[in-house]
């Protein structure tokens, strides 16, 4: 980082530590008092600049893409074969929108990698990697399928005020307290040394505003999800386990020892080996002897399926852009002082990891989009499967040049919408990823923008962020109704009537939504669970919607047949009937026998759990910190994106972590909300005071002018040196 960035990090750390010096135990927070009771020698360590920098790495992990899919594809190749695996990873739908058009990528020269056939890998190796990937989820957050974000910017030509509007709602795991902290930083007076006049949202532990606006511009983020992780199979020297092969030569692993601090003052040392491609990750599972936790039903044991031609000994290393030093916070601080599009793009150059769709609008009436980030160029292959590491044929040879990354400024449509969907058109010559979100949310956003009843205002943006139309319901419900219309039982007949009257909206109060979402849950399980290992069974996101959309027209598809039954070949209609019946039985058990009293919100609820002590297993302590459950509308691949996982419960596990609407014509009109409250202190009145507003998709003012802030403040504290 440059000198200015280091000064920011050091000054921020000094401020945090000054607070820590004056507060101890419960005066610091209730969590620390309880941690002290549980671990008497516990002591809060001083904050250091590196702790702030790790936020970027943690978010890169939380928003990671492709590694799980890379392993899954390789595993499923063994049992399903290439054709059926491709059916489980369909291409991006041609009828769904891309973020930038051909006019915005122009005649980029590009870099074309050579094709690569998937490497045949032993299943116990892949299973072990995936198992350890799973073990990291509780620490850094699970990468649930379908998790993403929404954002859009609208030109003044389309708005009631004649000025741009910008909306953003990032989707992250539910937690307590909110991951976001709303801040406003104002220099008096503004000088070269103190140039800030900016408001928006940050993370606790990070100085500055990550998403928000200053007096000239506003910006928001959604995740790109680029393929920036590759797995390399490294050939180990059979005569010397400290060496691996690189271009026909045995070279030594780089080794380092890490000391882990543990409770009670104990330490534990681990040795990390690194190859030219990156750290060895398969070693976290010992010798990869196909041994997992016997209680973990998801662990895949493939001891009898390792008979393939491979090196006698090997390990797996990972190449990942986040393993290199990052300058992402320089971009964050650059956005805060940017005055126009050129300033904004210049700051975006530093936004390397995790790559985000940057949406932009300014008070001069402009809107824009920039994709930044370190996106690897590969000699060969497309990153979809693990590759041999003993040759340089699959090595990275650089990154896509910034000027050739997709961007747009004042597009002719008058709007820009991003929802983790495909960014460039098919003609774009660079490989960003093959695992895009499938664009259902993006399509709905575009539909609403194009069908607005008149000039767009903030009220219309609010209805868009609350939109709960389920896209797959519009496809499946007509078929489902035709299939089950002759059901005989009184329960299914009444459920049929409620489903027939349903408007396809996943509203918390809707019986029809409860019936359909439960049917969708059972439909995916009844269709695919017999074909797939437990770890890779459907979770119900946009990919599974696209898979289902493609197989539904074929009532005789092999996917409909239940491999667990004998003497019967199931068809689509039979699976639909079975799934509807299963759903009704489940709802009767959970909510009683009267379908008119069923509701989606009674099933689909969010509980905000404290990240430190919220799942300690001690009810009294959990009750101190956790809040909920709160009934919610929405679901996966819906604009109001409240994620849940098929085969588990209908509880929300990721959600719009905050919502923001910025009016570039009058910044005082801007609105926002985040999930829980501004305070992280369990006894504060602001610990949970936003949750009901958030669940109902309501907002609070995002005041900008000083007098507006003072007039609306509950308390006003002035600190003078």
C-alpha positions in Angstrom: 0.0 0.0 0.0 1.1 3.6 -0.6 2.1 6.1 2.1 -1.4 7.6 2.3 -3.1 4.2 2.7 -0.7 3.2 5.4 -1.4 6.5 7.3 -5.1 5.7 7.2 -4.6 2.2 8.5 -2.3 3.3 11.3 -4.5 6.2 12.4 -7.6 3.9 12.4 -5.8 1.3 14.4 -4.7 3.9 17.0 -8.3 5.0 17.4 -9.5 1.4 17.9 -6.8 0.8 20.4 -7.5 4.0 22.3 -11.0 2.7 22.8 -9.8 -0.7 23.9 -7.5 0.9 26.5 -10.4 2.7 28.1 -12.9 -0.2 28.1 -12.6 -3.7 29.5 -14.9 -6.7 29.9 -18.6 -5.9 29.7 -17.9 -2.2 29.2 -16.2 -3.2 25.9 -19.1 -5.5 25.0 -21.1 -8.3 26.6 -19.3 -10.9 24.4 -15.9 -10.1 25.9 -17.3 -10.5 29.5 -18.6 -14.0 28.6 -15.5 -15.0 26.7 -13.5 -14.0 29.9 -15.8 -16.3 31.9 -15.3 -19.2 29.5 -11.6 -18.6 29.0 -10.2 -16.8 32.1 -6.9 -15.9 30.4 -8.7 -14.3 27.4 -7.4 -10.8 26.6 -8.4 -8.6 23.7 -5.3 -7.9 21.5 -4.5 -4.5 20.0 -5.9 -3.8 16.6 -3.3 -3.8 13.8 -3.5 -2.6 10.2 -3.2 -6.2 9.0 -6.5 -7.0 10.7 -8.2 -4.5 8.5 -6.5 -5.9 5.4 -7.8 -9.4 6.2 -11.3 -8.2 5.6 -10.6 -8.1 1.9 -9.4 -11.7 2.1 -12.4 -12.8 4.1 -14.8 -11.2 1.6 -12.9 -12.8 -1.3 -13.5 -16.2 0.4 -17.1 -15.5 1.2 -17.7 -14.4 -2.4 -15.5 -17.1 -3.9 -16.6 -18.8 -7.1 -15.8 -22.0 -9.0 -13.6 -24.1 -6.8 -16.5 -26.1 -5.4 -17.9 -26.4 -8.9 -14.5 -27.5 -10.3 -14.4 -30.4 -7.8 -18.1 -31.3 -8.3 -17.8 -31.5 -12.0 -14.8 -33.8 -11.7 -16.5 -36.1 -9.2 -19.7 -36.3 -11.1 -17.9 -37.2 -14.3 -17.1 -40.6 -12.8 -20.7 -41.6 -12.2 -22.7 -39.6 -14.7 -20.4 -39.0 -17.7 -19.7 -35.8 -19.6 -23.2 -35.4 -21.3 -25.2 -35.5 -18.1 -22.7 -33.4 -16.2 -23.1 -30.7 -18.9 -26.9 -30.9 -18.4 -26.2 -30.1 -14.7 -24.2 -27.0 -15.8 -26.2 -25.6 -18.6 -24.9 -22.5 -20.6 -26.1 -19.1 -19.8 -29.6 -18.6 -21.2 -29.6 -16.6 -24.5 -32.9 -15.0 -23.5 -31.6 -13.5 -20.3 -29.8 -10.1 -20.2 -26.1 -9.4 -20.1 -24.7 -6.4 -18.3 -22.9 -4.7 -21.1 -23.5 -4.9 -24.8 -21.2 -5.4 -27.8 -20.8 -1.6 -28.1 -19.2 -1.6 -24.7 -16.6 -4.3 -25.3 -15.8 -3.1 -28.8 -13.0 -4.8 -30.7 -11.0 -6.1 -27.7 -8.1 -8.2 -29.1 -8.5 -10.9 -26.4 -6.5 -13.9 -25.4 -7.7 -17.4 -26.4 -6.7 -20.4 -24.2 -6.2 -23.8 -25.8 -9.0 -26.3 -25.1 -8.5 -28.8 -22.3 -10.0 -32.2 -21.7 -10.9 -32.9 -18.1 -8.2 -34.8 -16.2 -9.2 -38.1 -14.7 -8.7 -37.8 -11.0 -9.0 -40.2 -8.0 -12.3 -39.6 -6.2 -10.8 -39.8 -2.7 -8.5 -36.9 -3.5 -11.4 -34.7 -4.8 -13.6 -35.7 -1.9 -10.9 -34.8 0.6 -10.4 -31.3 -0.9 -14.1 -30.7 -0.9 -14.5 -32.0 2.6 -11.9 -29.5 3.9 -13.4 -26.7 1.8 -16.7 -27.5 3.7 -14.9 -27.4 7.1 -13.9 -23.8 6.4 -17.5 -22.7 5.9 -18.3 -22.0 9.6 -15.2 -19.9 9.9 -15.4 -17.8 6.7 -19.0 -18.3 5.6 -20.6 -20.8 3.3 -20.8 -20.1 -0.4 -24.5 -21.0 -0.8 -25.7 -21.5 -4.3 -27.5 -18.5 -5.7 -26.0 -16.0 -3.3 -25.4 -12.6 -5.0 -26.6 -9.1 -5.1 -28.7 -6.6 -7.1 -27.9 -3.1 -8.3 -29.2 -0.8 -11.0 -28.6 2.8 -12.1 -31.2 4.7 -14.0 -30.5 7.7 -16.2 -32.3 11.0 -15.6 -34.0 10.6 -19.0 -36.1 7.8 -17.4 -36.7 9.4 -13.9 -39.3 11.7 -12.6 -36.8 14.1 -11.2 -34.6 14.2 -14.3 -31.6 13.0 -12.3 -30.2 9.5 -11.9 -31.3 7.0 -9.3 -29.0 4.3 -8.0 -30.1 1.2 -6.1 -28.1 -1.6 -4.4 -28.8 -4.5 -2.1 -25.8 -6.9 -1.5 -26.7 -10.4 -0.5 -24.6 -11.9 2.3 -25.0 -14.5 5.0 -27.5 -13.6 7.8 -25.7 -12.6 11.0 -25.9 -10.6 14.2 -24.9 -7.8 14.4 -25.3 -6.7 10.9 -22.2 -7.0 8.8 -22.7 -3.4 7.8 -22.0 -0.2 9.8 -23.5 3.0 8.5 -21.0 5.9 8.6 -20.8 9.5 7.5 -17.3 11.1 7.2 -17.1 14.9 6.9 -14.0 17.0 6.9 -14.2 20.5 8.2 -12.9 22.2 6.2 -12.2 19.9 3.2 -8.5 20.1 2.4 -6.0 18.1 0.5 -5.0 16.5 3.8 -8.6 15.8 4.7 -10.7 15.5 1.5 -13.7 13.5 2.7 -17.4 14.2 2.5 -18.9 10.8 2.1 -21.7 8.6 3.6 -22.7 5.0 3.3 -21.8 1.6 4.7 -18.6 0.1 5.9 -17.6 -3.1 7.8 -16.6 -2.9 11.5 -12.8 -2.8 11.4 -12.5 -1.0 8.0 -12.0 2.8 7.7 -13.9 4.5 5.0 -17.1 4.0 3.1 -17.4 0.8 1.0 -20.8 1.5 -0.6 -22.4 4.9 -0.6 -22.1 8.4 -2.1 -20.2 11.6 -1.7 -21.4 15.1 -2.9 -20.7 14.2 -6.6 -21.1 10.5 -7.2 -22.8 7.3 -5.8 -21.7 3.7 -6.2 -22.7 0.2 -5.4 -21.4 -3.4 -5.8 -22.6 -6.8 -6.9 -20.4 -9.9 -7.1 -18.9 -10.8 -10.4 -18.0 -14.4 -9.4 -15.1 -14.7 -11.8 -13.1 -17.9 -12.0 -10.0 -16.9 -10.1 -9.3 -20.3 -8.5 -7.6 -23.2 -10.2 -6.6 -26.6 -8.8 -3.3 -28.0 -9.9 -2.4 -31.7 -9.4 1.2 -31.7 -8.4 3.4 -34.9 -9.0 5.4 -35.7 -5.9 8.8 -37.3 -6.1 8.3 -41.0 -5.0 11.9 -40.9 -3.7 11.6 -37.6 -1.9 8.3 -36.3 -0.5 9.8 -32.8 -0.2 9.9 -32.4 -4.0 7.4 -32.0 -6.8 7.9 -32.1 -10.5 8.0 -28.9 -12.6 8.8 -29.2 -16.3 10.6 -32.5 -15.9 12.7 -31.4 -12.9 12.2 -32.2 -9.3 12.1 -29.0 -7.2 11.7 -28.5 -3.5 8.4 -27.4 -1.9 8.6 -24.1 -0.2 7.8 -24.7 3.4 6.8 -22.4 6.3 5.6 -23.1 9.8 2.6 -21.4 11.2 1.9 -21.2 15.0 -1.8 -21.2 15.9 -2.7 -19.7 19.3 -5.2 -21.8 21.2 -7.2 -21.4 24.4 -5.3 -21.8 27.7 -2.2 -20.3 26.2 -1.4 -23.4 24.2 -0.1 -23.3 20.7 -0.2 -25.7 17.7 2.2 -25.6 14.8 1.4 -26.6 11.2 3.6 -26.8 8.2 2.4 -25.3 4.9 3.9 -26.5 1.7 3.7 -24.3 -1.4 4.4 -25.1 -5.1 4.9 -22.7 -8.0 1.2 -22.6 -8.4 0.2 -22.0 -4.8 -0.2 -23.6 -1.4 -0.9 -27.3 -1.1 -4.5 -27.6 0.2 -4.9 -31.4 0.1 -2.5 -31.7 3.1 -5.2 -30.4 5.4 -6.6 -33.9 5.1 -3.5 -35.7 6.2 -2.4 -38.4 3.8 -5.7 -38.4 1.9 -6.4 -42.0 3.0 -10.1 -41.6 2.2 -10.9 -41.2 5.9 -13.5 -38.7 7.0 -15.6 -38.0 10.0 -17.9 -41.0 10.3 -20.7 -38.7 11.5 -20.5 -36.6 8.3 -22.9 -38.2 5.8 -21.7 -35.7 3.1 -18.2 -37.0 3.1 -17.5 -39.0 0.0 -15.5 -42.2 0.4 -14.1 -43.4 -3.0 -11.5 -46.0 -1.8 -12.5 -48.4 -4.5 -12.6 -45.9 -7.4 -9.0 -44.7 -7.4 -7.7 -47.1 -10.1 -6.7 -44.5 -12.8 -3.4 -43.7 -14.4 -1.9 -40.9 -12.3 1.4 -40.1 -10.6 2.3 -42.6 -7.9 2.2 -39.7 -5.4 0.6 -36.3 -5.8 -0.9 -33.4 -3.9 -3.2 -30.6 -4.9 -2.2 -26.9 -4.9 -4.5 -24.0 -5.5 -3.8 -20.9 -7.5 -6.1 -18.0 -6.3 -5.8 -14.3 -7.0 -6.5 -13.5 -3.3 -3.3 -15.2 -2.2 -1.4 -12.2 -3.7 -1.1 -8.8 -2.0 -4.2 -6.7 -2.6 -4.8 -3.0 -3.2 -8.6 -3.1 -2.8 -8.8 -0.6 0.0 -7.0 2.0 -2.1 -9.9 1.7 -4.4 -12.4 2.2 -1.5 -10.7 5.3 -0.4 -10.4 6.5 -4.0 -14.2 6.2 -4.5 -14.8 8.4 -1.5 -13.0 11.4 -3.1 -13.9 10.8 -6.8 -15.6 13.7 -8.5 -16.6 12.1 -11.8 -16.5 9.0 -14.0 -12.8 9.4 -14.8 -11.9 9.6 -11.1 -14.1 6.6 -10.3 -12.6 4.4 -13.0 -9.1 5.4 -12.0 -9.8 4.4 -8.4 -11.4 1.1 -9.7 -8.0 0.1 -11.2 -6.9 -0.8 -7.6 -10.0 -3.0 -7.0 -8.3 -6.3 -7.6 -9.9 -8.9 -5.3 -12.8 -9.8 -4.9 -13.9 -8.6 -8.3 -17.2 -6.7 -8.2 -19.6 -5.2 -10.6 -19.2 -1.5 -9.9 -22.3 0.6 -10.6 -22.1 4.4 -10.8 -24.2 7.5 -11.0 -23.4 11.2 -10.6 -25.0 14.6 -10.0 -24.2 15.6 -13.6 -26.7 13.0 -14.9 -24.3 10.2 -15.9 -24.5 6.5 -15.1 -21.8 3.9 -15.6 -20.5 0.4 -15.0 -17.0 -1.0 -14.5 -15.9 -4.5 -13.9 -12.4 -4.4 -12.2 -10.3 -7.2 -10.8 -7.4 -9.6 -11.4 -8.9 -12.1 -13.9 -6.3 -14.8 -15.0 -5.3 -15.6 -18.5 -4.6 -19.3 -18.9 -2.3 -20.9 -21.5 -4.8 -23.8 -21.8 -8.1 -24.8 -20.4 -11.1 -22.9 -19.1 -10.7 -23.4 -15.3 -13.7 -25.8 -15.1 -11.6 -28.9 -14.1 -8.4 -29.6 -12.1 -5.4 -29.7 -14.3 -1.9 -31.2 -14.3 0.7 -29.1 -12.4 3.9 -30.8 -13.6 3.6 -29.0 -16.9 3.3 -25.3 -17.5 0.6 -25.9 -20.2 -2.1 -24.7 -17.8 -0.3 -21.9 -16.0 -1.5 -18.4 -15.7 0.3 -15.9 -17.9 -1.1 -12.6 -16.6 -4.4 -10.9 -16.1 -7.0 -9.3 -18.4 -5.8 -5.7 -19.0 -8.0 -3.2 -17.1 -8.8 -1.2 -20.2 -10.2 -4.4 -21.8 -12.4 -5.3 -18.9 -16.1 -4.7 -19.5 -17.4 -1.2 -18.8 -20.1 1.1 -19.9 -20.9 4.8 -19.7 -24.4 6.3 -20.4 -25.7 3.3 -22.4 -28.5 3.9 -24.9 -31.0 1.9 -22.9 -30.8 4.6 -20.1 -30.2 2.0 -17.4 -27.6 -0.5 -16.2 -28.7 -3.5 -14.2 -26.4 -6.1 -12.5 -27.5 -9.2 -10.6 -24.4 -11.5 -10.9 -25.5 -12.4 -14.4 -23.4 -12.7 -17.4 -21.4 -9.5 -18.0 -20.2 -9.5 -21.6 -21.9 -10.7 -24.8 -20.7 -14.0 -26.3 -18.3 -12.1 -28.6 -16.1 -11.0 -25.8 -12.8 -12.7 -26.3 -11.7 -13.2 -22.7 -12.7 -16.0 -20.2 -14.2 -14.5 -17.0 -16.1 -17.5 -15.8 -18.5 -20.2 -17.1 -20.4 -20.2 -13.8 -22.5 -17.1 -14.0 -25.7 -16.6 -12.1 -28.3 -17.6 -14.7 -29.9 -14.2 -14.8 -33.4 -14.7 -13.4 -33.1 -11.7 -11.1 -31.5 -9.7 -13.8 -34.3 -10.4 -16.2 -36.9 -9.4 -13.7 -35.1 -6.1 -12.9 -34.9 -5.3 -16.6 -38.6 -6.2 -17.1 -39.6 -3.9 -14.3 -37.5 -1.1 -15.7 -38.8 -1.5 -19.2 -42.4 -1.8 -18.0 -42.5 1.1 -15.6 -45.9 2.9 -15.9 -44.2 6.3 -16.4 -41.1 8.2 -15.3 -39.4 6.2 -12.5 -39.3 7.6 -8.9 -38.0 6.4 -5.6 -41.4 4.8 -4.8 -41.1 2.6 -7.8 -37.5 1.6 -6.9 -38.8 0.6 -3.4 -41.4 -1.7 -5.1 -38.7 -3.2 -7.2 -36.5 -4.0 -4.2 -39.5 -5.6 -2.6 -40.5 -7.6 -5.7 -41.1 -11.2 -4.8 -42.2 -12.8 -8.1 -40.9 -16.3 -8.4 -39.6 -16.9 -11.9 -39.6 -20.7 -11.9 -43.2 -20.7 -10.6 -44.5 -19.1 -13.8 -43.0 -22.0 -15.8 -43.9 -24.9 -13.5 -47.3 -24.0 -11.9 -49.3 -24.3 -15.1 -47.8 -27.8 -15.7 -48.3 -28.7 -12.1 -51.9 -27.7 -12.1 -52.7 -29.7 -15.2 -50.9 -32.7 -13.8 -52.6 -32.8 -10.3 -56.0 -31.4 -11.2 -57.7 -34.8 -10.7 -56.3 -35.4 -7.2 -58.8 -37.0 -4.9 -58.0 -36.2 -1.3 -59.6 -33.2 0.3 -56.3 -31.9 1.4 -54.7 -31.9 -2.0 -57.9 -30.6 -3.6 -58.0 -27.5 -1.3 -54.3 -27.0 -1.8 -54.9 -27.2 -5.6 -57.4 -24.4 -5.3 -55.1 -22.1 -3.4 -52.3 -22.8 -5.8 -54.6 -22.1 -8.8 -55.4 -18.7 -7.3 -51.8 -17.8 -6.6 -50.1 -14.9 -8.4 -46.6 -16.4 -8.4 -45.4 -14.0 -5.7 -43.5 -15.4 -2.7 -45.2 -13.1 -0.2 -44.9 -14.0 3.5 -48.7 -14.0 3.9 -49.4 -16.2 0.8 -50.7 -19.8 1.1 -50.0 -20.4 -2.6 -46.4 -19.4 -2.1 -46.1 -22.0 0.8 -47.6 -24.7 -1.4 -45.4 -24.0 -4.4 -42.1 -23.6 -2.5 -42.8 -26.8 -0.6 -43.6 -28.5 -4.0 -40.4 -27.1 -5.5 -38.4 -28.4 -2.5 -39.7 -32.0 -3.0 -39.6 -31.8 -6.8 -35.9 -31.2 -6.9 -35.3 -33.9 -4.3 -37.6 -36.4 -6.1 -36.0 -35.7 -9.4 -32.2 -35.6 -8.6 -31.4 -37.0 -5.2 -31.3 -40.6 -6.6 -28.7 -39.6 -9.2 -26.4 -37.5 -7.1 -24.1 -37.9 -4.0 -25.5 -36.2 -0.9 -23.0 -33.4 -1.1 -24.1 -32.4 -4.6 -27.8 -32.8 -4.3 -29.9 -29.7 -5.3 -29.9 -26.6 -3.1 -32.5 -24.9 -5.3 -30.8 -21.8 -6.7 -30.8 -20.3 -10.1 -28.7 -23.1 -11.6 -31.3 -25.7 -10.6 -34.1 -23.5 -12.0 -32.3 -23.4 -15.4 -31.8 -27.2 -15.3 -35.4 -27.7 -14.5 -36.5 -25.3 -17.2 -34.6 -27.3 -19.8 -35.8 -30.8 -18.8 -39.5 -30.0 -18.2 -40.4 -30.0 -21.9 -39.2 -33.6 -22.0 -41.6 -35.7 -19.9 -39.5 -38.8 -20.6 -36.1 -37.4 -19.6 -33.9 -39.9 -17.8 -33.7 -37.5 -14.9 -37.3 -38.1 -14.0 -36.8 -41.8 -13.5 -36.2 -42.7 -9.8 -33.2 -45.1 -9.7 -34.2 -46.2 -6.2 -37.4 -47.9 -7.5 -37.6 -51.2 -9.3 -40.0 -52.3 -11.9 -41.1 -48.7 -12.7 -39.9 -45.9 -14.9 -41.1 -42.6 -13.5 -42.0 -39.8 -15.9 -42.3 -36.1 -15.3 -46.0 -36.1 -14.5 -45.6 -38.9 -11.9 -42.8 -36.9 -10.2 -44.9 -33.8 -10.2 -47.8 -35.6 -8.6 -45.5 -37.2 -6.0 -43.9 -33.9 -5.2 -47.2 -32.1 -4.8 -48.5 -34.8 -2.5 -45.3 -34.7 -0.5 -45.6 -30.9 -0.1 -49.2 -31.1 1.1 -48.4 -33.7 3.6 -45.5 -31.7 4.9 -47.6 -28.5 5.2 -50.4 -30.3 6.9 -47.9 -31.6 9.5 -46.3 -28.2 10.0 -49.3 -25.9 9.7 -52.5 -27.8 10.1 -55.1 -29.2 7.7 -56.5 -25.9 6.4 -54.5 -24.6 3.4 -56.1 -21.2 3.7 -54.2 -20.7 6.9 -50.8 -21.8 5.5 -48.3 -19.0 4.8 -44.9 -18.8 3.3 -43.7 -16.5 6.1 -44.5 -19.1 8.7 -41.9 -21.4 7.1 -39.5 -18.9 5.6 -38.0 -17.1 8.6 -34.7 -15.5 9.5 -33.0 -15.7 12.9 -30.1 -13.4 13.3 -27.4 -15.3 15.2 -24.5 -13.7 16.9 -21.3 -14.7 15.1 -19.3 -15.3 18.3 -21.7 -16.9 20.8 -24.9 -17.3 18.9 -24.4 -21.1 18.4 -22.5 -21.9 21.6 -25.1 -24.5 22.6 -26.0 -22.8 25.8 -29.5 -21.6 25.5 -29.3 -18.8 28.0 -26.3 -17.2 26.3 -27.7 -17.7 22.8 -30.9 -15.9 23.9 -28.9 -12.9 25.1 -27.5 -12.4 21.6 -29.7 -13.9 19.0 -32.9 -12.3 17.7 -35.8 -13.7 15.7 -37.3 -15.5 13.9 -38.7 -12.9 11.6 -41.1 -14.0 8.8 -39.9 -12.9 5.4 -41.0 -12.8 1.8 -38.9 -13.7 -1.2 -36.6 -16.5 -2.0 -33.8 -17.6 -4.3 -33.5 -16.1 -7.8 -36.1 -13.4 -6.7 -35.2 -9.7 -6.5 -36.1 -9.8 -2.8 -33.5 -12.5 -2.4 -33.9 -14.4 0.8 -32.0 -17.7 0.3 -33.0 -21.1 1.7 -31.7 -24.6 0.9 -33.7 -27.4 -0.6 -33.6 -30.6 1.5 -33.0 -28.7 4.8 -35.4 -26.1 6.2 -37.1 -23.1 4.7 -35.2 -20.8 7.1 -33.3 -17.9 5.5 -29.5 -18.4 5.4 -28.6 -15.4 3.2 -30.4 -12.2 2.4 -30.2 -8.6 1.3 -27.7 -7.5 3.9 -28.7 -3.8 3.4 -30.8 -1.9 0.9 -29.8 1.6 -0.5 -31.5 4.0 -2.9 -29.6 7.2 -3.8 -31.3 10.1 -5.5 -28.6 12.1 -7.3 -31.0 15.0 -7.8 -31.5 15.5 -4.0 -29.2 13.4 -1.9 -31.4 14.1 1.2 -34.2 12.0 -0.5 -32.0 8.9 -0.4 -33.1 5.9 1.7 -31.5 2.9 3.3 -31.9 0.0 5.8 -29.7 -2.7 7.1 -30.8 -6.0 8.7 -30.5 -5.6 12.4 -29.5 -2.3 13.8 -26.6 0.1 14.1 -25.3 -1.2 17.4 -23.6 -4.4 18.2 -24.3 -4.2 21.9 -27.0 -6.7 22.9 -28.7 -4.4 25.4 -28.7 -1.3 23.1 -32.1 -0.1 21.8 -30.4 0.0 18.4 -29.3 -3.7 18.4 -32.4 -4.9 16.5 -34.5 -1.9 15.8 -34.2 -2.2 12.0 -35.1 -5.9 11.6 -38.9 -5.4 11.3 -38.4 -2.6 8.8 -36.0 -4.7 6.9 -38.3 -7.7 6.8 -41.2 -5.5 5.5 -38.8 -3.8 3.0 -39.2 -0.4 4.6 -36.5 2.3 4.9 -35.1 5.1 7.0 -33.8 8.4 5.6 -30.1 8.4 4.5 -29.7 12.1 5.5 -27.0 14.1 3.9 -27.0 17.7 4.9 -25.8 18.5 8.4 -28.9 20.2 9.5 -31.1 17.2 8.3 -28.9 14.9 10.3 -29.1 17.0 13.4 -32.9 17.4 13.1 -33.5 13.7 12.8 -30.9 12.6 15.4 -31.9 11.0 18.7 -28.6 12.0 20.3 -25.9 14.4 19.4 -22.3 14.0 20.7 -19.6 16.5 19.9 -16.0 15.6 20.7 -13.5 18.5 20.8 -9.7 18.0 21.1 
